[in-house]
Amino acid sequence: LKSVETIDYIGYSKEHKTFIYNEVAIRDGRINKINDEDYFEFGRLSIKSLAKSPELNINTSEKEYDQSWSQHVVEAFGTAGTIATAYWLGSLFCEQIRAAHKSYPFFELVGQAGAGKSTLLEFLWKLYGREDWEGEDPQKATVAARSRMFNQVSGLPVVLIESDREATDGMKAKQFDWDDLKTAYNGRAMRSRGVKNNGNDTYAPPFRGSIVISQNEAVQASEAILSRICHITVTREHQTKDTKTHAEWLERVPTNTVSGFLLRAAAKEKDLMSTFNTQAEIHEAKLLNNPEVRMIRIAKTHSQLMALVDCCGDMGLKLFTEQQCNEAKLFLEGMAASRQRVMNNDHPVVQEFWEAYDYIEATSKEPRLNHYGIDDSRIAINLKEFERWCGEYKLKVAESRILKQFLRTSKNRKFVDSNLAVRSQIDMQKTTKCWTFHNGKAGSTVKGIAA
């Protein structure tokens, strides 16, 4: 009897080295349609997917495929369109990339309302045969639903949209915890659950896809998450009558006309991965020689994206011209340097804290918050006193529980201790428990502020 192997997701099966979709599968460059008995045959391998979603309608007709879409993307979105397309191509091979390089970066597409984020993402989904789809809002999904969303695809992007909630009418904004994505970078399990078998077994499927983040404001997260993200911003400034024409073409083009891209890319898996592996090493070495890029992970993530741009050019699928690819790679070098500068800055919560501290201390010649005194090279602050002074000056800062979470990451004034007993220079009669920091601005004083 013939045995049909099954998988519980849509996309690339690393164990079988096969791309498996709803109606078509690709293995070693061969494209097979599903047979009458509802499974795919590749020699001795018989396989099918049990997953019903997402549903990808991929057109296998070569005559209907129109590769001119790539130039419409460039004309509508410029270099941002080239880079987004390169990441989208890489998502198809993220399992193979992780096997060779142990990681695959996250991609963040940020822009003001009307900048074209939705138009670009909805078109890119058409390349994979998915129509009228942009992404999933993680705030609207339960924990179980999010877990299934991350596990139902392999070699496909998981797009998270509009997670940057803002507080309104004094209500606290609900936020998605970006640190939950940390293990997805290496393709490890994001969530595990117990198996109902009266034993101690757990089920923790690995993450097999890629992460795309699309929202109006940039992600504010820990250093570990920010270093995993390749960030690009689209604006309305580049929009003209011509860009509108090309964007409307992308909106109107039928999915059948462009979905053949997936088949052509998957069929060239071997050649594309060879190009990627060679070029990624070259670009990483180049970025590490850039004095503006000091973090190895930032160099690695951006070099992988640069190698994918090469895969979209003359070395691979020939979607973009050599000039367009060179412009994209030059832009990615700037992206890496920009990400390094973001990593060097304090978190916005910490920046607001120090702005409030400097403002309060500047209003008096005597120290009000620094229990070490204004002439010391250290700073000691009691958070309860800080809150009281902020109340008097009507300064809005984060709550103490949030401050305690982020103050440990302070860079410009380096964190020392969170519970140090300090002989107060403000009140000589007592010892106060304080958060202490090195004063990076020590040296001279102006109106009571160490400058």
Summary of the structure (lengths in Angstrom):
residues: 451
radius of gyration: 26.1
end to end distance: 81.2
largest distance: 89.6
contacts: 1396
relative contact order: 0.11
helix: 41%
strand: 19%
